[in-house]
């Protein structure tokens, strides 16, 4: 039985669809939304500064709009969600957090083809490396 579900959200419409799917499919489970602020990279601008800073408040502040939207969606389902914010490489960070859950739900992607070629496809990596079942929502 699935009791704890980790839902990865990045502020995209596809991530919102993933949360809606999780709320529908796992209505009795405890849902936790994770938002990962990108890790240090020459291509990542502001995310690099946040990842390298010791300011957890800055990382939390960057994630708050995503969490606010997640709470709004959960309210539509008369549900609550917990939140986790982390800094790092999104796929690796999601996989690392997955160990404490029974399943992971995430959207297919939120990037252009160029971004996926440079950064890699988060959903594909999580699907391949997660220690728990993964549902990828389109």
N, C-alpha and C positions, 0 to 999 in steps of 0.2 A: 504494500500500500504506500502511496506517495503522500508523505506528510509535510515535507519541506521542499519548496521550489525556489530556485534562484532565477530571476528574470533579469537579463541584461538589457539596459536601456541607454540610448545615446542621444535622445532628443528627436529622433526621426519618427516619421509616420509608421515605418515598419516595426520599430521598437514598441510603439503604442499598440500596434496590432498584436505583437507578441504578448504584451501584458494582458490585453483583452482575451486572448486565447487561453492564457494561464488561468485567468479568473473564471472563465467558462469551464475549462477542462478539469481544473483542480480546485473546485469551489470549497472543499473542506480542508485544503492544505494551507499551511502558513507560507505566505509569499514574501520574498525579500527581493527588492530591486537593487541591483548593483549598477553604479555608473563609474566607469573608469576614465580618469583624465589621462590622456596619452602620455607615455613615457618620453624621456629625452631622445630627441632626434633632430638632425639639422633641418628637417622638413616640417617640423611641427610648431614653430612659432611660439605662441603663448603657452601652449601645453608644456613645452620644454621648460619654460621658466617656472611654471607651477610644479612640475615634477622634480625640479632641482631645488626648489625652495624648501625650507623647513616649516613653512606656514601652512599647517593643516587647515586653518580657517580659509585661506585662499582656495584650496582644493574643494572644501565643503561649499564655499560660495559659488564656485563654478558649477557644481552639481545641483544646486538648489532648484533651478528652473526645471530640470528633469524630474526631480523628486516631487515638486509641486504638481506637475502634470500627472505623474504616477498616482499621487493621492487623489487628484480629481477623478481619474478614471476608476480607481478603486471605490470611491464614494458612489459612483454610478451603480456599482455592484453591491453596495452596502457591505464593503469589505475594507480591511486595513492592510497596509503593506509596511514592512520594515525596510530600512534603507542602509546601504553600505556604499561609501565612496572610497575609491582607491586611486592611487597614481601608479602608472606603469604601462606596460604593453597590454592592450585590452585583452587579446586572446589568452595570453599566459596568466593574467590576473584573474580572469573569469574561471579558467581551469583550476587555478590554485584554490579559489574560494569554493568551487564545486564539491570538493570533498565532504563538506559539512551538510550537503543537501541530497535529496533523493532524485532530483531531476533539474535540468537547466532548460530554460526556454529563451530564445532570442530570435530577432528578425534576421532576414537573409543578409542584408548589408545596408550601409548608408553612405556609400562612397562612389565616386565616379570610377570608370574603368582604369583611368590613370592611377588613382589612389590605390585601388586594389592591387595593381601590378607592383607599385612601389612598397606599399605597407603590408600587403597580404590580405587575404579574406578572413576576417575574424570568425565568422560562422563556421567556415570550413575547418579552421584550426581547432576551435572548441569542439566541434563534432568529432574530429579525429582523436583528440587527446583527453577529452573529459573522462573522469573516472565513473561518471554516472550517466544515465540516458539523457540525450539531448533532443529537443524538438526545435526545429528551425521553421519559423513561420514566414510565409510569403505574404 
